[in-house]
Amino acid sequence: MLEFKNPIPLITPHGEGYAIYVTNSGTFENDCWCIVLKETGEIKHYNTSQLRMCKNGTFDIKNVCEIQP
């Protein structure tokens, strides 16, 4: 398990949120991310394939991706 000192902003199928930790699900599986949703404060778990990075000028990420539920 890797706990983030500074939460990572991500886009989930349920809106924007912050990653607080990630766990390894094995060699052939997606990692499991624990996300706190910005709007509601709910804590949800997602696979890596369900997440997208938020817009971030530091890393030259320009487009905000939307995930279809």
N, CA, C and O atoms as a printed pandas DataFrame, in Angstrom:
     atom_number atom_name residue_name chain_id  residue_number  x_coord  y_coord  z_coord
0              1         N          MET        A               1    0.850   -1.172    0.000
1              2        CA          MET        A               1    0.000    0.000    0.000
2              3         C          MET        A               1    0.897    1.238    0.000
3              4         O          MET        A               1    1.907    1.293    0.702
4              5         N          LEU        A               2    0.510    2.212   -0.792
5              6        CA          LEU        A               2    1.224    3.487   -0.829
6              7         C          LEU        A               2    0.245    4.589   -0.452
7              8         O          LEU        A               2   -0.733    4.835   -1.158
8              9         N          GLU        A               3    0.520    5.250    0.671
9             10        CA          GLU        A               3   -0.316    6.359    1.118
10            11         C          GLU        A               3    0.339    7.663    0.668
11            12         O          GLU        A               3    1.540    7.859    0.855
12            13         N          PHE        A               4   -0.454    8.546    0.075
13            14        CA          PHE        A               4    0.080    9.780   -0.461
14            15         C          PHE        A               4    0.127   10.868    0.601
15            16         O          PHE        A               4   -0.865   11.125    1.283
16            17         N          LYS        A               5    1.289   11.506    0.737
17            18        CA          LYS        A               5    1.425   12.624    1.670
18            19         C          LYS        A               5    0.564   13.793    1.186
19            20         O          LYS        A               5   -0.095   14.462    1.981
20            21         N          ASN        A               6    0.579   14.025   -0.121
21            22        CA          ASN        A               6   -0.259   15.049   -0.748
22            23         C          ASN        A               6   -1.233   14.343   -1.675
23            24         O          ASN        A               6   -0.802   13.751   -2.666
24            25         N          PRO        A               7   -2.532   14.383   -1.391
25            26        CA          PRO        A               7   -3.516   13.687   -2.232
26            27         C          PRO        A               7   -3.414   14.110   -3.698
27            28         O          PRO        A               7   -3.130   15.267   -4.006
28            29         N          ILE        A               8   -3.650   13.154   -4.593
29            30        CA          ILE        A               8   -3.549   13.379   -6.031
30            31         C          ILE        A               8   -4.938   13.634   -6.602
31            32         O          ILE        A               8   -5.830   12.803   -6.428
32            33         N          PRO        A               9   -5.145   14.765   -7.281
33            34        CA          PRO        A               9   -6.454   15.031   -7.879
34            35         C          PRO        A               9   -6.673   14.154   -9.114
35            36         O          PRO        A               9   -5.830   14.110  -10.009
36            37         N          LEU        A              10   -7.808   13.461   -9.151
37            38        CA          LEU        A              10   -8.143   12.568  -10.254
38            39         C          LEU        A              10   -9.606   12.753  -10.650
39            40         O          LEU        A              10  -10.410   13.299   -9.895
40            41         N          ILE        A              11   -9.926   12.284  -11.851
41            42        CA          ILE        A              11  -11.306   12.280  -12.317
42            43         C          ILE        A              11  -11.792   10.842  -12.297
43            44         O          ILE        A              11  -11.150    9.950  -12.851
44            45         N          THR        A              12  -12.933   10.623  -11.652
45            46        CA          THR        A              12  -13.504    9.288  -11.507
46            47         C          THR        A              12  -14.833    9.224  -12.269
47            48         O          THR        A              12  -15.303   10.250  -12.761
48            49         N          PRO        A              13  -15.438    8.053  -12.373
49            50        CA          PRO        A              13  -16.765    7.965  -12.987
50            51         C          PRO        A              13  -17.840    8.742  -12.214
51            52         O          PRO        A              13  -18.911    9.017  -12.753
52            53         N          HIS        A              14  -17.557    9.096  -10.951
53            54        CA          HIS        A              14  -18.522    9.820  -10.121
54            55         C          HIS        A              14  -18.140   11.280   -9.899
55            56         O          HIS        A              14  -18.712   11.936   -9.029
56            57         N          GLY        A              15  -17.195   11.797  -10.661
57            58        CA          GLY        A              15  -16.765   13.183  -10.512
58            59         C          GLY        A              15  -15.321   13.280  -10.060
59            60         O          GLY        A              15  -14.598   12.285  -10.016
60            61         N          GLU        A              16  -14.912   14.498   -9.723
61            62        CA          GLU        A              16  -13.533   14.726   -9.305
62            63         C          GLU        A              16  -13.329   14.297   -7.865
63            64         O          GLU        A              16  -14.246   14.345   -7.045
64            65         N          GLY        A              17  -12.095   13.872   -7.574
65            66        CA          GLY        A              17  -11.769   13.461   -6.223
66            67         C          GLY        A              17  -10.278   13.476   -5.993
67            68         O          GLY        A              17   -9.500   13.857   -6.868
68            69         N          TYR        A              18   -9.888   13.053   -4.799
69            70        CA          TYR        A              18   -8.483   13.025   -4.415
70            71         C          TYR        A              18   -8.087   11.617   -3.985
71            72         O          TYR        A              18   -8.751   10.998   -3.154
72            73         N          ALA        A              19   -6.997   11.123   -4.562
73            74        CA          ALA        A              19   -6.475    9.809   -4.188
74            75         C          ALA        A              19   -5.720    9.942   -2.876
75            76         O          ALA        A              19   -4.854   10.805   -2.734
76            77         N          ILE        A              20   -6.054    9.072   -1.905
77            78        CA          ILE        A              20   -5.341    9.117   -0.630
78            79         C          ILE        A              20   -4.420    7.917   -0.450
79            80         O          ILE        A              20   -3.435    7.999    0.284
80            81         N          TYR        A              21   -4.735    6.788   -1.119
81            82        CA          TYR        A              21   -3.790    5.675   -1.149
82            83         C          TYR        A              21   -4.101    4.743   -2.305
83            84         O          TYR        A              21   -5.192    4.781   -2.876
84            85         N          VAL        A              22   -3.132    3.909   -2.643
85            86        CA          VAL        A              22   -3.283    2.924   -3.712
86            87         C          VAL        A              22   -2.677    1.603   -3.223
87            88         O          VAL        A              22   -1.659    1.590   -2.531
88            89         N          THR        A              23   -3.322    0.500   -3.595
89            90        CA          THR        A              23   -2.798   -0.818   -3.230
90            91         C          THR        A              23   -2.577   -1.646   -4.490
91            92         O          THR        A              23   -3.272   -1.476   -5.492
92            93         N          ASN        A              24   -1.615   -2.528   -4.425
93            94        CA          ASN        A              24   -1.280   -3.405   -5.531
94            95         C          ASN        A              24   -2.254   -4.570   -5.542
95            96         O          ASN        A              24   -2.449   -5.238   -4.527
96            97         N          SER        A              25   -2.870   -4.812   -6.708
97            98        CA          SER        A              25   -3.830   -5.918   -6.812
98            99         C          SER        A              25   -3.228   -7.155   -7.462
99           100         O          SER        A              25   -3.956   -8.090   -7.795
100          101         N          GLY        A              26   -1.941   -7.174   -7.644
101          102        CA          GLY        A              26   -1.289   -8.336   -8.233
102          103         C          GLY        A              26   -0.725   -8.042   -9.617
103          104         O          GLY        A              26   -0.973   -6.978  -10.184
104          105         N          THR        A              27    0.014   -8.966  -10.142
105          106        CA          THR        A              27    0.714   -8.783  -11.410
106          107         C          THR        A              27   -0.215   -8.534  -12.582
107          108         O          THR        A              27    0.083   -7.693  -13.430
108          109         N          PHE        A              28   -1.321   -9.234  -12.653
109          110        CA          PHE        A              28   -2.192   -9.158  -13.820
110          111         C          PHE        A              28   -3.491   -8.403  -13.559
111          112         O          PHE        A              28   -4.459   -8.568  -14.301
112          113         N          GLU        A              29   -3.526   -7.594  -12.537
113          114        CA          GLU        A              29   -4.739   -6.856  -12.171
114          115         C          GLU        A              29   -4.441   -5.372  -12.091
115          116         O          GLU        A              29   -3.288   -4.968  -11.938
116          117         N          ASN        A              30   -5.497   -4.550  -12.196
117          118        CA          ASN        A              30   -5.367   -3.113  -11.973
118          119         C          ASN        A              30   -5.149   -2.852  -10.496
119          120         O          ASN        A              30   -5.634   -3.599   -9.646
120          121         N          ASP        A              31   -4.421   -1.790  -10.194
121          122        CA          ASP        A              31   -4.264   -1.394   -8.799
122          123         C          ASP        A              31   -5.590   -0.842   -8.283
123          124         O          ASP        A              31   -6.425   -0.390   -9.067
124          125         N          CYS        A              32   -5.780   -0.879   -6.972
125          126        CA          CYS        A              32   -6.999   -0.384   -6.347
126          127         C          CYS        A              32   -6.692    0.958   -5.677
127          128         O          CYS        A              32   -5.827    1.047   -4.806
128          129         N          TRP        A              33   -7.414    1.996   -6.099
129          130        CA          TRP        A              33   -7.211    3.347   -5.606
130          131         C          TRP        A              33   -8.338    3.740   -4.650
131          132         O          TRP        A              33   -9.509    3.481   -4.928
132          133         N          CYS        A              34   -7.987    4.356   -3.541
133          134        CA          CYS        A              34   -8.964    4.892   -2.601
134          135         C          CYS        A              34   -9.079    6.390   -2.870
135          136         O          CYS        A              34   -8.101    7.129   -2.756
136          137         N          ILE        A              35  -10.295    6.831   -3.229
137          138        CA          ILE        A              35  -10.538    8.200   -3.633
138          139         C          ILE        A              35  -11.597    8.835   -2.730
139          140         O          ILE        A              35  -12.612    8.213   -2.416
140          141         N          VAL        A              36  -11.347   10.079   -2.319
141          142        CA          VAL        A              36  -12.345   10.871   -1.612
142          143         C          VAL        A              36  -12.956   11.820   -2.642
143          144         O          VAL        A              36  -12.251   12.644   -3.225
144          145         N          LEU        A              37  -14.266   11.706   -2.863
145          146        CA          LEU        A              37  -14.929   12.551   -3.845
146          147         C          LEU        A              37  -15.046   13.980   -3.331
147          148         O          LEU        A              37  -15.425   14.208   -2.182
148          149         N          LYS        A              38  -14.717   14.940   -4.193
149          150        CA          LYS        A              38  -14.721   16.356   -3.831
150          151         C          LYS        A              38  -16.097   16.859   -3.426
151          152         O          LYS        A              38  -16.244   17.538   -2.410
152          153         N          GLU        A              39  -17.087   16.530   -4.211
153          154        CA          GLU        A              39  -18.416   17.102   -4.022
154          155         C          GLU        A              39  -19.133   16.580   -2.779
155          156         O          GLU        A              39  -19.779   17.349   -2.067
156          157         N          THR        A              40  -19.024   15.279   -2.516
157          158        CA          THR        A              40  -19.806   14.673   -1.436
158          159         C          THR        A              40  -18.988   14.207   -0.239
159          160         O          THR        A              40  -19.539   13.968    0.836
160          161         N          GLY        A              41  -17.665   14.076   -0.420
161          162        CA          GLY        A              41  -16.821   13.561    0.655
162          163         C          GLY        A              41  -16.857   12.048    0.782
163          164         O          GLY        A              41  -16.231   11.482    1.678
164          165         N          GLU        A              42  -17.594   11.384   -0.117
165          166        CA          GLU        A              42  -17.664    9.921   -0.089
166          167         C          GLU        A              42  -16.299    9.320   -0.380
167          168         O          GLU        A              42  -15.503    9.884   -1.131
168          169         N          ILE        A              43  -16.043    8.174    0.221
169          170        CA          ILE        A              43  -14.821    7.427   -0.057
170          171         C          ILE        A              43  -15.199    6.243   -0.921
171          172         O          ILE        A              43  -16.058    5.440   -0.555
172          173         N          LYS        A              44  -14.544    6.137   -2.084
173          174        CA          LYS        A              44  -14.835    5.058   -3.017
174          175         C          LYS        A              44  -13.532    4.436   -3.492
175          176         O          LYS        A              44  -12.470    5.056   -3.421
176          177         N          HIS        A              45  -13.626    3.211   -3.974
177          178        CA          HIS        A              45  -12.467    2.504   -4.506
178          179         C          HIS        A              45  -12.657    2.253   -5.996
179          180         O          HIS        A              45  -13.740    1.873   -6.442
180          181         N          TYR        A              46  -11.577    2.475   -6.769
181          182        CA          TYR        A              46  -11.614    2.329   -8.212
182          183         C          TYR        A              46  -10.391    1.562   -8.686
183          184         O          TYR        A              46   -9.350    1.559   -8.030
184          185         N          ASN        A              47  -10.531    0.912   -9.836
185          186        CA          ASN        A              47   -9.389    0.317  -10.523
186          187         C          ASN        A              47   -8.662    1.402  -11.297
187          188         O          ASN        A              47   -9.248    2.438  -11.610
188          189         N          THR        A              48   -7.410    1.180  -11.604
189          190        CA          THR        A              48   -6.614    2.145  -12.346
190          191         C          THR        A              48   -7.271    2.539  -13.662
191          192         O          THR        A              48   -7.228    3.708  -14.047
192          193         N          SER        A              49   -7.875    1.587  -14.352
193          194        CA          SER        A              49   -8.471    1.854  -15.660
194          195         C          SER        A              49   -9.695    2.769  -15.585
195          196         O          SER        A              49  -10.163    3.244  -16.620
196          197         N          GLN        A              50  -10.218    3.022  -14.397
197          198        CA          GLN        A              50  -11.392    3.875  -14.223
198          199         C          GLN        A              50  -11.037    5.338  -13.951
199          200         O          GLN        A              50  -11.935    6.172  -13.841
200          201         N          LEU        A              51   -9.759    5.663  -13.841
201          202        CA          LEU        A              51   -9.329    6.988  -13.411
202          203         C          LEU        A              51   -8.603    7.746  -14.504
203          204         O          LEU        A              51   -7.991    7.148  -15.389
204          205         N          ARG        A              52   -8.676    9.076  -14.437
205          206        CA          ARG        A              52   -7.953    9.962  -15.337
206          207         C          ARG        A              52   -7.355   11.097  -14.506
207          208         O          ARG        A              52   -7.916   11.496  -13.486
208          209         N          MET        A              53   -6.208   11.611  -14.959
209          210        CA          MET        A              53   -5.582   12.747  -14.286
210          211         C          MET        A              53   -6.369   14.011  -14.563
211          212         O          MET        A              53   -6.930   14.174  -15.647
212          213         N          CYS        A              54   -6.413   14.895  -13.601
213          214        CA          CYS        A              54   -7.023   16.210  -13.791
214          215         C          CYS        A              54   -6.066   17.103  -14.569
215          216         O          CYS        A              54   -4.876   16.809  -14.682
216          217         N          LYS        A              55   -6.595   18.181  -15.095
217          218        CA          LYS        A              55   -5.786   19.165  -15.801
218          219         C          LYS        A              55   -4.684   19.651  -14.866
219          220         O          LYS        A              55   -4.940   19.974  -13.706
220          221         N          ASN        A              56   -3.449   19.700  -15.381
221          222        CA          ASN        A              56   -2.326   20.089  -14.549
222          223         C          ASN        A              56   -1.249   20.726  -15.423
223          224         O          ASN        A              56   -0.610   20.040  -16.222
224          225         N          GLY        A              57   -1.047   22.030  -15.275
225          226        CA          GLY        A              57   -0.056   22.742  -16.073
226          227         C          GLY        A              57    1.368   22.319  -15.788
227          228         O          GLY        A              57    2.221   22.385  -16.672
228          229         N          THR        A              58    1.642   21.883  -14.564
229          230        CA          THR        A              58    2.992   21.454  -14.203
230          231         C          THR        A              58    3.442   20.273  -15.048
231          232         O          THR        A              58    4.595   20.213  -15.476
232          233         N          PHE        A              59    2.534   19.333  -15.290
233          234        CA          PHE        A              59    2.865   18.147  -16.067
234          235         C          PHE        A              59    2.414   18.264  -17.519
235          236         O          PHE        A              59    2.436   17.280  -18.259
236          237         N          ASP        A              60    2.003   19.467  -17.930
237          238        CA          ASP        A              60    1.544   19.739  -19.291
238          239         C          ASP        A              60    0.358   18.861  -19.685
239          240         O          ASP        A              60    0.235   18.457  -20.842
240          241         N          ILE        A              61   -0.509   18.569  -18.721
241          242        CA          ILE        A              61   -1.760   17.848  -18.997
242          243         C          ILE        A              61   -2.813   18.907  -19.279
243          244         O          ILE        A              61   -3.260   19.597  -18.362
244          245         N          LYS        A              62   -3.215   19.044  -20.539
245          246        CA          LYS        A              62   -4.075   20.151  -20.945
246          247         C          LYS        A              62   -5.553   19.815  -20.985
247          248         O          LYS        A              62   -6.378   20.657  -20.631
248          249         N          ASN        A              63   -5.910   18.628  -21.401
249          250        CA          ASN        A              63   -7.315   18.274  -21.567
250          251         C          ASN        A              63   -7.847   17.564  -20.349
251          252         O          ASN        A              63   -7.199   16.671  -19.804
252          253         N          VAL        A              64   -9.030   17.964  -19.921
253          254        CA          VAL        A              64   -9.701   17.262  -18.841
254          255         C          VAL        A              64  -10.558   16.179  -19.480
255          256         O          VAL        A              64  -11.470   16.482  -20.248
256          257         N          CYS        A              65  -10.276   14.938  -19.172
257          258        CA          CYS        A              65  -11.011   13.815  -19.741
258          259         C          CYS        A              65  -12.264   13.560  -18.924
259          260         O          CYS        A              65  -12.240   13.672  -17.698
260          261         N          GLU        A              66  -13.328   13.229  -19.572
261          262        CA          GLU        A              66  -14.522   12.812  -18.865
262          263         C          GLU        A              66  -14.672   11.319  -19.028
263          264         O          GLU        A              66  -14.447   10.783  -20.113
264          265         N          ILE        A              67  -15.044   10.655  -17.980
265          266        CA          ILE        A              67  -15.217    9.209  -18.002
266          267         C          ILE        A              67  -16.699    8.902  -18.073
267          268         O          ILE        A              67  -17.493    9.422  -17.289
268          269         N          GLN        A              68  -17.059    8.064  -19.009
269          270        CA          GLN        A              68  -18.450    7.665  -19.147
270          271         C          GLN        A              68  -18.740    6.545  -18.148
271          272         O          GLN        A              68  -17.999    5.563  -18.101
272          273         N          PRO        A              69  -19.814    6.673  -17.342
273          274        CA          PRO        A              69  -20.142    5.614  -16.372
274          275         C          PRO        A              69  -20.575    4.334  -17.035
275          276         O          PRO        A              69  -20.881    3.357  -16.352
